[in-house]
Amino acid sequence: MTTTKAPSTDTSKKPPTEIFEFPAGSVPRVRTAETQQKTHTTMIITLAEITGNIASAFGLLGAALGVGLIGLKAAEAVGRNPGASGKVLVQAIIGMALAEGLGILALFLAK
């Protein structure tokens, strides 16, 4: 926005008036209650999306850690007692399925 002084045609000592020139095609923006409400609503929606994504990330992180720990302990158990590998495998698969199921629930319910 540039300001220019209007040419003075009178020789008296009046202060010159200023004319505000806006770039072509631009409209001076005035904040009304409606635009403030739209901005406020947009900010709330954005904040809700961010918090939902963070909750999903923590839920999936917990599922990944759970599956990793189950696999670690199953491998330890089979290493200590190779004869029980069938029973350990069944229990490990059930535990991993439950952990994955909770991770998927966290992904879909937090959004």
Jmol script that loads the backbone (N, CA, C; Angstrom):
load data "model"
ATOM      1  N   MET A   1       0.852  -1.155   0.000  1.00  0.00           N
ATOM      2  CA  MET A   1       0.000   0.000   0.000  1.00  0.00           C
ATOM      3  C   MET A   1       0.905   1.227   0.000  1.00  0.00           C
ATOM      4  N   THR A   2       0.682   2.098  -0.932  1.00  0.00           N
ATOM      5  CA  THR A   2       1.481   3.319  -0.999  1.00  0.00           C
ATOM      6  C   THR A   2       0.574   4.505  -0.746  1.00  0.00           C
ATOM      7  N   THR A   3       1.154   5.564  -0.217  1.00  0.00           N
ATOM      8  CA  THR A   3       0.375   6.778   0.018  1.00  0.00           C
ATOM      9  C   THR A   3       0.988   7.889  -0.805  1.00  0.00           C
ATOM     10  N   THR A   4       0.120   8.674  -1.388  1.00  0.00           N
ATOM     11  CA  THR A   4       0.584   9.860  -2.129  1.00  0.00           C
ATOM     12  C   THR A   4      -0.225  11.041  -1.643  1.00  0.00           C
ATOM     13  N   LYS A   5       0.343  12.168  -1.778  1.00  0.00           N
ATOM     14  CA  LYS A   5      -0.351  13.387  -1.350  1.00  0.00           C
ATOM     15  C   LYS A   5      -1.103  13.964  -2.544  1.00  0.00           C
ATOM     16  N   ALA A   6      -2.328  14.358  -2.290  1.00  0.00           N
ATOM     17  CA  ALA A   6      -3.151  14.943  -3.354  1.00  0.00           C
ATOM     18  C   ALA A   6      -2.586  16.310  -3.711  1.00  0.00           C
ATOM     19  N   PRO A   7      -2.599  16.587  -4.995  1.00  0.00           N
ATOM     20  CA  PRO A   7      -2.092  17.919  -5.383  1.00  0.00           C
ATOM     21  C   PRO A   7      -2.981  19.021  -4.794  1.00  0.00           C
ATOM     22  N   SER A   8      -2.339  20.016  -4.328  1.00  0.00           N
ATOM     23  CA  SER A   8      -3.044  21.124  -3.684  1.00  0.00           C
ATOM     24  C   SER A   8      -3.370  22.176  -4.725  1.00  0.00           C
ATOM     25  N   THR A   9      -4.655  22.544  -4.828  1.00  0.00           N
ATOM     26  CA  THR A   9      -5.059  23.609  -5.757  1.00  0.00           C
ATOM     27  C   THR A   9      -5.288  24.915  -5.024  1.00  0.00           C
ATOM     28  N   ASP A  10      -5.406  24.833  -3.734  1.00  0.00           N
ATOM     29  CA  ASP A  10      -5.652  26.028  -2.939  1.00  0.00           C
ATOM     30  C   ASP A  10      -4.329  26.466  -2.318  1.00  0.00           C
ATOM     31  N   THR A  11      -4.113  27.739  -2.235  1.00  0.00           N
ATOM     32  CA  THR A  11      -2.868  28.246  -1.675  1.00  0.00           C
ATOM     33  C   THR A  11      -2.966  28.516  -0.189  1.00  0.00           C
ATOM     34  N   SER A  12      -4.117  28.259   0.422  1.00  0.00           N
ATOM     35  CA  SER A  12      -4.243  28.471   1.860  1.00  0.00           C
ATOM     36  C   SER A  12      -3.452  27.404   2.605  1.00  0.00           C
ATOM     37  N   LYS A  13      -3.313  27.542   3.889  1.00  0.00           N
ATOM     38  CA  LYS A  13      -2.476  26.664   4.703  1.00  0.00           C
ATOM     39  C   LYS A  13      -3.241  25.452   5.239  1.00  0.00           C
ATOM     40  N   LYS A  14      -3.994  24.741   4.415  1.00  0.00           N
ATOM     41  CA  LYS A  14      -4.675  23.537   4.847  1.00  0.00           C
ATOM     42  C   LYS A  14      -3.710  22.356   4.716  1.00  0.00           C
ATOM     43  N   PRO A  15      -3.782  21.430   5.644  1.00  0.00           N
ATOM     44  CA  PRO A  15      -2.915  20.261   5.491  1.00  0.00           C
ATOM     45  C   PRO A  15      -3.383  19.418   4.296  1.00  0.00           C
ATOM     46  N   PRO A  16      -2.451  18.851   3.548  1.00  0.00           N
ATOM     47  CA  PRO A  16      -2.848  18.050   2.384  1.00  0.00           C
ATOM     48  C   PRO A  16      -3.521  16.743   2.834  1.00  0.00           C
ATOM     49  N   THR A  17      -4.466  16.287   2.045  1.00  0.00           N
ATOM     50  CA  THR A  17      -5.130  15.027   2.350  1.00  0.00           C
ATOM     51  C   THR A  17      -4.341  13.901   1.717  1.00  0.00           C
ATOM     52  N   GLU A  18      -4.419  12.717   2.338  1.00  0.00           N
ATOM     53  CA  GLU A  18      -3.691  11.568   1.808  1.00  0.00           C
ATOM     54  C   GLU A  18      -4.660  10.663   1.062  1.00  0.00           C
ATOM     55  N   ILE A  19      -4.205  10.149  -0.061  1.00  0.00           N
ATOM     56  CA  ILE A  19      -4.982   9.203  -0.847  1.00  0.00           C
ATOM     57  C   ILE A  19      -4.278   7.860  -0.741  1.00  0.00           C
ATOM     58  N   PHE A  20      -4.992   6.837  -0.320  1.00  0.00           N
ATOM     59  CA  PHE A  20      -4.411   5.505  -0.192  1.00  0.00           C
ATOM     60  C   PHE A  20      -4.637   4.743  -1.484  1.00  0.00           C
ATOM     61  N   GLU A  21      -3.559   4.266  -2.083  1.00  0.00           N
ATOM     62  CA  GLU A  21      -3.658   3.491  -3.308  1.00  0.00           C
ATOM     63  C   GLU A  21      -3.303   2.042  -2.998  1.00  0.00           C
ATOM     64  N   PHE A  22      -4.217   1.135  -3.316  1.00  0.00           N
ATOM     65  CA  PHE A  22      -3.982  -0.285  -3.123  1.00  0.00           C
ATOM     66  C   PHE A  22      -3.547  -0.887  -4.453  1.00  0.00           C
ATOM     67  N   PRO A  23      -2.756  -1.939  -4.413  1.00  0.00           N
ATOM     68  CA  PRO A  23      -2.377  -2.578  -5.673  1.00  0.00           C
ATOM     69  C   PRO A  23      -3.615  -3.032  -6.450  1.00  0.00           C
ATOM     70  N   ALA A  24      -3.480  -3.101  -7.755  1.00  0.00           N
ATOM     71  CA  ALA A  24      -4.608  -3.445  -8.607  1.00  0.00           C
ATOM     72  C   ALA A  24      -5.160  -4.820  -8.240  1.00  0.00           C
ATOM     73  N   GLY A  25      -6.452  -4.918  -8.136  1.00  0.00           N
ATOM     74  CA  GLY A  25      -7.100  -6.186  -7.850  1.00  0.00           C
ATOM     75  C   GLY A  25      -7.183  -6.543  -6.378  1.00  0.00           C
ATOM     76  N   SER A  26      -6.539  -5.795  -5.511  1.00  0.00           N
ATOM     77  CA  SER A  26      -6.594  -6.130  -4.096  1.00  0.00           C
ATOM     78  C   SER A  26      -7.704  -5.344  -3.417  1.00  0.00           C
ATOM     79  N   VAL A  27      -8.241  -5.960  -2.393  1.00  0.00           N
ATOM     80  CA  VAL A  27      -9.318  -5.332  -1.640  1.00  0.00           C
ATOM     81  C   VAL A  27      -8.835  -5.202  -0.208  1.00  0.00           C
ATOM     82  N   PRO A  28      -8.984  -4.037   0.390  1.00  0.00           N
ATOM     83  CA  PRO A  28      -8.573  -3.919   1.791  1.00  0.00           C
ATOM     84  C   PRO A  28      -9.399  -4.865   2.657  1.00  0.00           C
ATOM     85  N   ARG A  29      -8.723  -5.634   3.488  1.00  0.00           N
ATOM     86  CA  ARG A  29      -9.381  -6.630   4.339  1.00  0.00           C
ATOM     87  C   ARG A  29      -9.753  -6.006   5.674  1.00  0.00           C
ATOM     88  N   VAL A  30     -10.988  -6.223   6.056  1.00  0.00           N
ATOM     89  CA  VAL A  30     -11.470  -5.754   7.342  1.00  0.00           C
ATOM     90  C   VAL A  30     -11.897  -6.992   8.122  1.00  0.00           C
ATOM     91  N   ARG A  31     -11.410  -7.125   9.337  1.00  0.00           N
ATOM     92  CA  ARG A  31     -11.770  -8.278  10.162  1.00  0.00           C
ATOM     93  C   ARG A  31     -13.144  -8.071  10.739  1.00  0.00           C
ATOM     94  N   THR A  32     -14.048  -8.928  10.319  1.00  0.00           N
ATOM     95  CA  THR A  32     -15.395  -8.875  10.862  1.00  0.00           C
ATOM     96  C   THR A  32     -15.568 -10.042  11.821  1.00  0.00           C
ATOM     97  N   ALA A  33     -16.681 -10.062  12.494  1.00  0.00           N
ATOM     98  CA  ALA A  33     -16.956 -11.158  13.422  1.00  0.00           C
ATOM     99  C   ALA A  33     -17.075 -12.472  12.662  1.00  0.00           C
ATOM    100  N   GLU A  34     -17.579 -12.414  11.425  1.00  0.00           N
ATOM    101  CA  GLU A  34     -17.729 -13.634  10.620  1.00  0.00           C
ATOM    102  C   GLU A  34     -16.374 -14.216  10.237  1.00  0.00           C
ATOM    103  N   THR A  35     -15.434 -13.387   9.815  1.00  0.00           N
ATOM    104  CA  THR A  35     -14.120 -13.906   9.440  1.00  0.00           C
ATOM    105  C   THR A  35     -13.352 -14.393  10.667  1.00  0.00           C
ATOM    106  N   GLN A  36     -13.544 -13.740  11.797  1.00  0.00           N
ATOM    107  CA  GLN A  36     -12.897 -14.213  13.016  1.00  0.00           C
ATOM    108  C   GLN A  36     -13.458 -15.556  13.442  1.00  0.00           C
ATOM    109  N   GLN A  37     -14.756 -15.761  13.275  1.00  0.00           N
ATOM    110  CA  GLN A  37     -15.376 -17.036  13.627  1.00  0.00           C
ATOM    111  C   GLN A  37     -14.874 -18.141  12.704  1.00  0.00           C
ATOM    112  N   LYS A  38     -14.735 -17.857  11.397  1.00  0.00           N
ATOM    113  CA  LYS A  38     -14.218 -18.852  10.462  1.00  0.00           C
ATOM    114  C   LYS A  38     -12.783 -19.224  10.814  1.00  0.00           C
ATOM    115  N   THR A  39     -11.969 -18.223  11.149  1.00  0.00           N
ATOM    116  CA  THR A  39     -10.585 -18.484  11.524  1.00  0.00           C
ATOM    117  C   THR A  39     -10.536 -19.329  12.791  1.00  0.00           C
ATOM    118  N   HIS A  40     -11.356 -19.004  13.759  1.00  0.00           N
ATOM    119  CA  HIS A  40     -11.407 -19.737  15.025  1.00  0.00           C
ATOM    120  C   HIS A  40     -11.821 -21.184  14.784  1.00  0.00           C
ATOM    121  N   THR A  41     -12.835 -21.398  13.941  1.00  0.00           N
ATOM    122  CA  THR A  41     -13.301 -22.745  13.631  1.00  0.00           C
ATOM    123  C   THR A  41     -12.227 -23.541  12.914  1.00  0.00           C
ATOM    124  N   THR A  42     -11.533 -22.921  11.976  1.00  0.00           N
ATOM    125  CA  THR A  42     -10.461 -23.602  11.244  1.00  0.00           C
ATOM    126  C   THR A  42      -9.336 -24.002  12.186  1.00  0.00           C
ATOM    127  N   MET A  43      -9.003 -23.148  13.131  1.00  0.00           N
ATOM    128  CA  MET A  43      -7.938 -23.471  14.076  1.00  0.00           C
ATOM    129  C   MET A  43      -8.340 -24.635  14.976  1.00  0.00           C
ATOM    130  N   ILE A  44      -9.584 -24.695  15.396  1.00  0.00           N
ATOM    131  CA  ILE A  44     -10.054 -25.785  16.254  1.00  0.00           C
ATOM    132  C   ILE A  44     -10.027 -27.105  15.487  1.00  0.00           C
ATOM    133  N   ILE A  45     -10.462 -27.079  14.232  1.00  0.00           N
ATOM    134  CA  ILE A  45     -10.456 -28.295  13.421  1.00  0.00           C
ATOM    135  C   ILE A  45      -9.030 -28.790  13.218  1.00  0.00           C
ATOM    136  N   THR A  46      -8.106 -27.874  12.941  1.00  0.00           N
ATOM    137  CA  THR A  46      -6.711 -28.254  12.746  1.00  0.00           C
ATOM    138  C   THR A  46      -6.132 -28.851  14.024  1.00  0.00           C
ATOM    139  N   LEU A  47      -6.430 -28.259  15.159  1.00  0.00           N
ATOM    140  CA  LEU A  47      -5.948 -28.784  16.438  1.00  0.00           C
ATOM    141  C   LEU A  47      -6.514 -30.175  16.719  1.00  0.00           C
ATOM    142  N   ALA A  48      -7.775 -30.390  16.389  1.00  0.00           N
ATOM    143  CA  ALA A  48      -8.388 -31.705  16.586  1.00  0.00           C
ATOM    144  C   ALA A  48      -7.729 -32.755  15.700  1.00  0.00           C
ATOM    145  N   GLU A  49      -7.396 -32.374  14.458  1.00  0.00           N
ATOM    146  CA  GLU A  49      -6.725 -33.322  13.568  1.00  0.00           C
ATOM    147  C   GLU A  49      -5.340 -33.680  14.092  1.00  0.00           C
ATOM    148  N   ILE A  50      -4.624 -32.691  14.588  1.00  0.00           N
ATOM    149  CA  ILE A  50      -3.274 -32.950  15.093  1.00  0.00           C
ATOM    150  C   ILE A  50      -3.321 -33.862  16.314  1.00  0.00           C
ATOM    151  N   THR A  51      -4.235 -33.595  17.245  1.00  0.00           N
ATOM    152  CA  THR A  51      -4.306 -34.432  18.448  1.00  0.00           C
ATOM    153  C   THR A  51      -4.768 -35.843  18.112  1.00  0.00           C
ATOM    154  N   GLY A  52      -5.653 -35.994  17.123  1.00  0.00           N
ATOM    155  CA  GLY A  52      -6.061 -37.327  16.689  1.00  0.00           C
ATOM    156  C   GLY A  52      -4.914 -38.099  16.079  1.00  0.00           C
ATOM    157  N   ASN A  53      -4.083 -37.414  15.300  1.00  0.00           N
ATOM    158  CA  ASN A  53      -2.927 -38.076  14.696  1.00  0.00           C
ATOM    159  C   ASN A  53      -1.913 -38.486  15.759  1.00  0.00           C
ATOM    160  N   ILE A  54      -1.729 -37.657  16.766  1.00  0.00           N
ATOM    161  CA  ILE A  54      -0.787 -38.001  17.834  1.00  0.00           C
ATOM    162  C   ILE A  54      -1.302 -39.211  18.616  1.00  0.00           C
ATOM    163  N   ALA A  55      -2.596 -39.249  18.897  1.00  0.00           N
ATOM    164  CA  ALA A  55      -3.168 -40.393  19.613  1.00  0.00           C
ATOM    165  C   ALA A  55      -3.022 -41.673  18.796  1.00  0.00           C
ATOM    166  N   SER A  56      -3.256 -41.586  17.489  1.00  0.00           N
ATOM    167  CA  SER A  56      -3.080 -42.762  16.625  1.00  0.00           C
ATOM    168  C   SER A  56      -1.634 -43.226  16.628  1.00  0.00           C
ATOM    169  N   ALA A  57      -0.719 -42.276  16.578  1.00  0.00           N
ATOM    170  CA  ALA A  57       0.708 -42.630  16.555  1.00  0.00           C
ATOM    171  C   ALA A  57       1.109 -43.353  17.838  1.00  0.00           C
ATOM    172  N   PHE A  58       0.631 -42.874  18.980  1.00  0.00           N
ATOM    173  CA  PHE A  58       0.969 -43.543  20.237  1.00  0.00           C
ATOM    174  C   PHE A  58       0.346 -44.935  20.322  1.00  0.00           C
ATOM    175  N   GLY A  59      -0.877 -45.079  19.819  1.00  0.00           N
ATOM    176  CA  GLY A  59      -1.520 -46.391  19.818  1.00  0.00           C
ATOM    177  C   GLY A  59      -0.767 -47.386  18.941  1.00  0.00           C
ATOM    178  N   LEU A  60      -0.343 -46.938  17.768  1.00  0.00           N
ATOM    179  CA  LEU A  60       0.409 -47.822  16.878  1.00  0.00           C
ATOM    180  C   LEU A  60       1.810 -48.106  17.413  1.00  0.00           C
ATOM    181  N   LEU A  61       2.400 -47.136  18.072  1.00  0.00           N
ATOM    182  CA  LEU A  61       3.706 -47.356  18.681  1.00  0.00           C
ATOM    183  C   LEU A  61       3.611 -48.407  19.787  1.00  0.00           C
ATOM    184  N   GLY A  62       2.562 -48.329  20.585  1.00  0.00           N
ATOM    185  CA  GLY A  62       2.360 -49.325  21.638  1.00  0.00           C
ATOM    186  C   GLY A  62       2.161 -50.720  21.061  1.00  0.00           C
ATOM    187  N   ALA A  63       1.417 -50.826  19.957  1.00  0.00           N
ATOM    188  CA  ALA A  63       1.210 -52.130  19.318  1.00  0.00           C
ATOM    189  C   ALA A  63       2.526 -52.680  18.772  1.00  0.00           C
ATOM    190  N   ALA A  64       3.321 -51.820  18.164  1.00  0.00           N
ATOM    191  CA  ALA A  64       4.607 -52.271  17.624  1.00  0.00           C
ATOM    192  C   ALA A  64       5.542 -52.735  18.735  1.00  0.00           C
ATOM    193  N   LEU A  65       5.577 -51.995  19.827  1.00  0.00           N
ATOM    194  CA  LEU A  65       6.411 -52.413  20.959  1.00  0.00           C
ATOM    195  C   LEU A  65       5.912 -53.732  21.556  1.00  0.00           C
ATOM    196  N   GLY A  66       4.584 -53.878  21.638  1.00  0.00           N
ATOM    197  CA  GLY A  66       4.020 -55.119  22.172  1.00  0.00           C
ATOM    198  C   GLY A  66       4.380 -56.326  21.319  1.00  0.00           C
ATOM    199  N   VAL A  67       4.272 -56.193  20.002  1.00  0.00           N
ATOM    200  CA  VAL A  67       4.616 -57.305  19.112  1.00  0.00           C
ATOM    201  C   VAL A  67       6.102 -57.622  19.220  1.00  0.00           C
ATOM    202  N   GLY A  68       6.923 -56.585  19.299  1.00  0.00           N
ATOM    203  CA  GLY A  68       8.365 -56.812  19.428  1.00  0.00           C
ATOM    204  C   GLY A  68       8.729 -57.534  20.716  1.00  0.00           C
ATOM    205  N   LEU A  69       8.120 -57.126  21.806  1.00  0.00           N
ATOM    206  CA  LEU A  69       8.402 -57.790  23.088  1.00  0.00           C
ATOM    207  C   LEU A  69       7.906 -59.237  23.109  1.00  0.00           C
ATOM    208  N   ILE A  70       6.751 -59.469  22.503  1.00  0.00           N
ATOM    209  CA  ILE A  70       6.237 -60.844  22.448  1.00  0.00           C
ATOM    210  C   ILE A  70       7.186 -61.729  21.646  1.00  0.00           C
ATOM    211  N   GLY A  71       7.650 -61.215  20.511  1.00  0.00           N
ATOM    212  CA  GLY A  71       8.598 -61.980  19.691  1.00  0.00           C
ATOM    213  C   GLY A  71       9.898 -62.247  20.423  1.00  0.00           C
ATOM    214  N   LEU A  72      10.383 -61.233  21.155  1.00  0.00           N
ATOM    215  CA  LEU A  72      11.622 -61.384  21.922  1.00  0.00           C
ATOM    216  C   LEU A  72      11.486 -62.469  22.984  1.00  0.00           C
ATOM    217  N   LYS A  73      10.424 -62.404  23.736  1.00  0.00           N
ATOM    218  CA  LYS A  73      10.227 -63.379  24.811  1.00  0.00           C
ATOM    219  C   LYS A  73       9.939 -64.780  24.267  1.00  0.00           C
ATOM    220  N   ALA A  74       9.263 -64.872  23.125  1.00  0.00           N
ATOM    221  CA  ALA A  74       9.014 -66.186  22.521  1.00  0.00           C
ATOM    222  C   ALA A  74      10.325 -66.817  22.065  1.00  0.00           C
ATOM    223  N   ALA A  75      11.182 -65.999  21.466  1.00  0.00           N
ATOM    224  CA  ALA A  75      12.481 -66.527  21.036  1.00  0.00           C
ATOM    225  C   ALA A  75      13.314 -66.957  22.241  1.00  0.00           C
ATOM    226  N   GLU A  76      13.250 -66.191  23.327  1.00  0.00           N
ATOM    227  CA  GLU A  76      13.955 -66.567  24.559  1.00  0.00           C
ATOM    228  C   GLU A  76      13.441 -67.894  25.112  1.00  0.00           C
ATOM    229  N   ALA A  77      12.111 -68.047  25.120  1.00  0.00           N
ATOM    230  CA  ALA A  77      11.505 -69.262  25.671  1.00  0.00           C
ATOM    231  C   ALA A  77      11.884 -70.486  24.846  1.00  0.00           C
ATOM    232  N   VAL A  78      11.879 -70.345  23.524  1.00  0.00           N
ATOM    233  CA  VAL A  78      12.248 -71.473  22.667  1.00  0.00           C
ATOM    234  C   VAL A  78      13.735 -71.782  22.828  1.00  0.00           C
ATOM    235  N   GLY A  79      14.550 -70.767  23.044  1.00  0.00           N
ATOM    236  CA  GLY A  79      15.981 -70.984  23.253  1.00  0.00           C
ATOM    237  C   GLY A  79      16.258 -71.740  24.546  1.00  0.00           C
ATOM    238  N   ARG A  80      15.455 -71.519  25.557  1.00  0.00           N
ATOM    239  CA  ARG A  80      15.652 -72.208  26.838  1.00  0.00           C
ATOM    240  C   ARG A  80      15.080 -73.628  26.825  1.00  0.00           C
ATOM    241  N   ASN A  81      13.953 -73.782  26.138  1.00  0.00           N
ATOM    242  CA  ASN A  81      13.300 -75.090  26.114  1.00  0.00           C
ATOM    243  C   ASN A  81      12.807 -75.381  24.689  1.00  0.00           C
ATOM    244  N   PRO A  82      13.658 -75.923  23.829  1.00  0.00           N
ATOM    245  CA  PRO A  82      13.267 -76.161  22.434  1.00  0.00           C
ATOM    246  C   PRO A  82      12.106 -77.140  22.297  1.00  0.00           C
ATOM    247  N   GLY A  83      11.889 -77.980  23.267  1.00  0.00           N
ATOM    248  CA  GLY A  83      10.796 -78.946  23.195  1.00  0.00           C
ATOM    249  C   GLY A  83       9.423 -78.302  23.288  1.00  0.00           C
ATOM    250  N   ALA A  84       9.338 -77.116  23.855  1.00  0.00           N
ATOM    251  CA  ALA A  84       8.047 -76.434  24.027  1.00  0.00           C
ATOM    252  C   ALA A  84       7.795 -75.408  22.925  1.00  0.00           C
ATOM    253  N   SER A  85       8.494 -75.542  21.807  1.00  0.00           N
ATOM    254  CA  SER A  85       8.374 -74.514  20.767  1.00  0.00           C
ATOM    255  C   SER A  85       6.968 -74.435  20.175  1.00  0.00           C
ATOM    256  N   GLY A  86       6.266 -75.561  20.071  1.00  0.00           N
ATOM    257  CA  GLY A  86       4.897 -75.544  19.533  1.00  0.00           C
ATOM    258  C   GLY A  86       3.950 -74.758  20.415  1.00  0.00           C
ATOM    259  N   LYS A  87       4.014 -75.005  21.712  1.00  0.00           N
ATOM    260  CA  LYS A  87       3.143 -74.290  22.650  1.00  0.00           C
ATOM    261  C   LYS A  87       3.496 -72.802  22.716  1.00  0.00           C
ATOM    262  N   VAL A  88       4.786 -72.509  22.687  1.00  0.00           N
ATOM    263  CA  VAL A  88       5.224 -71.104  22.749  1.00  0.00           C
ATOM    264  C   VAL A  88       4.784 -70.366  21.488  1.00  0.00           C
ATOM    265  N   LEU A  89       4.883 -71.030  20.335  1.00  0.00           N
ATOM    266  CA  LEU A  89       4.494 -70.406  19.072  1.00  0.00           C
ATOM    267  C   LEU A  89       3.010 -70.049  19.076  1.00  0.00           C
ATOM    268  N   VAL A  90       2.176 -70.942  19.549  1.00  0.00           N
ATOM    269  CA  VAL A  90       0.737 -70.681  19.597  1.00  0.00           C
ATOM    270  C   VAL A  90       0.443 -69.483  20.504  1.00  0.00           C
ATOM    271  N   GLN A  91       1.027 -69.467  21.673  1.00  0.00           N
ATOM    272  CA  GLN A  91       0.800 -68.360  22.608  1.00  0.00           C
ATOM    273  C   GLN A  91       1.336 -67.041  22.036  1.00  0.00           C
ATOM    274  N   ALA A  92       2.477 -67.090  21.359  1.00  0.00           N
ATOM    275  CA  ALA A  92       3.049 -65.870  20.777  1.00  0.00           C
ATOM    276  C   ALA A  92       2.168 -65.328  19.662  1.00  0.00           C
ATOM    277  N   ILE A  93       1.639 -66.213  18.828  1.00  0.00           N
ATOM    278  CA  ILE A  93       0.770 -65.757  17.733  1.00  0.00           C
ATOM    279  C   ILE A  93      -0.510 -65.135  18.283  1.00  0.00           C
ATOM    280  N   ILE A  94      -1.090 -65.715  19.312  1.00  0.00           N
ATOM    281  CA  ILE A  94      -2.301 -65.142  19.922  1.00  0.00           C
ATOM    282  C   ILE A  94      -1.994 -63.765  20.522  1.00  0.00           C
ATOM    283  N   GLY A  95      -0.881 -63.659  21.234  1.00  0.00           N
ATOM    284  CA  GLY A  95      -0.506 -62.372  21.831  1.00  0.00           C
ATOM    285  C   GLY A  95      -0.229 -61.306  20.778  1.00  0.00           C
ATOM    286  N   MET A  96       0.447 -61.686  19.695  1.00  0.00           N
ATOM    287  CA  MET A  96       0.721 -60.716  18.625  1.00  0.00           C
ATOM    288  C   MET A  96      -0.567 -60.280  17.938  1.00  0.00           C
ATOM    289  N   ALA A  97      -1.494 -61.203  17.743  1.00  0.00           N
ATOM    290  CA  ALA A  97      -2.764 -60.851  17.110  1.00  0.00           C
ATOM    291  C   ALA A  97      -3.543 -59.861  17.974  1.00  0.00           C
ATOM    292  N   LEU A  98      -3.549 -60.072  19.272  1.00  0.00           N
ATOM    293  CA  LEU A  98      -4.242 -59.138  20.164  1.00  0.00           C
ATOM    294  C   LEU A  98      -3.580 -57.760  20.156  1.00  0.00           C
ATOM    295  N   ALA A  99      -2.257 -57.722  20.157  1.00  0.00           N
ATOM    296  CA  ALA A  99      -1.544 -56.438  20.128  1.00  0.00           C
ATOM    297  C   ALA A  99      -1.801 -55.705  18.806  1.00  0.00           C
ATOM    298  N   GLU A 100      -1.785 -56.435  17.692  1.00  0.00           N
ATOM    299  CA  GLU A 100      -2.060 -55.818  16.395  1.00  0.00           C
ATOM    300  C   GLU A 100      -3.493 -55.313  16.327  1.00  0.00           C
ATOM    301  N   GLY A 101      -4.416 -56.076  16.902  1.00  0.00           N
ATOM    302  CA  GLY A 101      -5.815 -55.648  16.905  1.00  0.00           C
ATOM    303  C   GLY A 101      -6.010 -54.341  17.650  1.00  0.00           C
ATOM    304  N   LEU A 102      -5.347 -54.194  18.778  1.00  0.00           N
ATOM    305  CA  LEU A 102      -5.443 -52.930  19.522  1.00  0.00           C
ATOM    306  C   LEU A 102      -4.803 -51.781  18.751  1.00  0.00           C
ATOM    307  N   GLY A 103      -3.730 -52.074  18.024  1.00  0.00           N
ATOM    308  CA  GLY A 103      -3.103 -51.035  17.201  1.00  0.00           C
ATOM    309  C   GLY A 103      -4.028 -50.565  16.095  1.00  0.00           C
ATOM    310  N   ILE A 104      -4.718 -51.497  15.457  1.00  0.00           N
ATOM    311  CA  ILE A 104      -5.657 -51.126  14.397  1.00  0.00           C
ATOM    312  C   ILE A 104      -6.829 -50.338  14.966  1.00  0.00           C
ATOM    313  N   LEU A 105      -7.312 -50.728  16.141  1.00  0.00           N
ATOM    314  CA  LEU A 105      -8.373 -49.950  16.788  1.00  0.00           C
ATOM    315  C   LEU A 105      -7.913 -48.522  17.094  1.00  0.00           C
ATOM    316  N   ALA A 106      -6.683 -48.394  17.567  1.00  0.00           N
ATOM    317  CA  ALA A 106      -6.154 -47.053  17.853  1.00  0.00           C
ATOM    318  C   ALA A 106      -6.065 -46.222  16.580  1.00  0.00           C
ATOM    319  N   LEU A 107      -5.721 -46.853  15.480  1.00  0.00           N
ATOM    320  CA  LEU A 107      -5.598 -46.132  14.208  1.00  0.00           C
ATOM    321  C   LEU A 107      -6.943 -45.605  13.748  1.00  0.00           C
ATOM    322  N   PHE A 108      -7.978 -46.424  13.822  1.00  0.00           N
ATOM    323  CA  PHE A 108      -9.267 -46.022  13.284  1.00  0.00           C
ATOM    324  C   PHE A 108     -10.147 -45.246  14.253  1.00  0.00           C
ATOM    325  N   LEU A 109     -10.025 -45.487  15.538  1.00  0.00           N
ATOM    326  CA  LEU A 109     -10.901 -44.816  16.491  1.00  0.00           C
ATOM    327  C   LEU A 109     -10.398 -43.436  16.900  1.00  0.00           C
ATOM    328  N   ALA A 110      -9.110 -43.182  16.790  1.00  0.00           N
ATOM    329  CA  ALA A 110      -8.584 -41.883  17.213  1.00  0.00           C
ATOM    330  C   ALA A 110      -8.814 -40.813  16.160  1.00  0.00           C
ATOM    331  N   LYS A 111      -9.134 -41.179  14.951  1.00  0.00           N
ATOM    332  CA  LYS A 111      -9.324 -40.169  13.905  1.00  0.00           C
ATOM    333  C   LYS A 111     -10.731 -39.729  13.801  1.00  0.00           C
TER     334      LYS A 111
END
end "model"
wireframe off; spacefill off
backbone 0.3
color backbone group
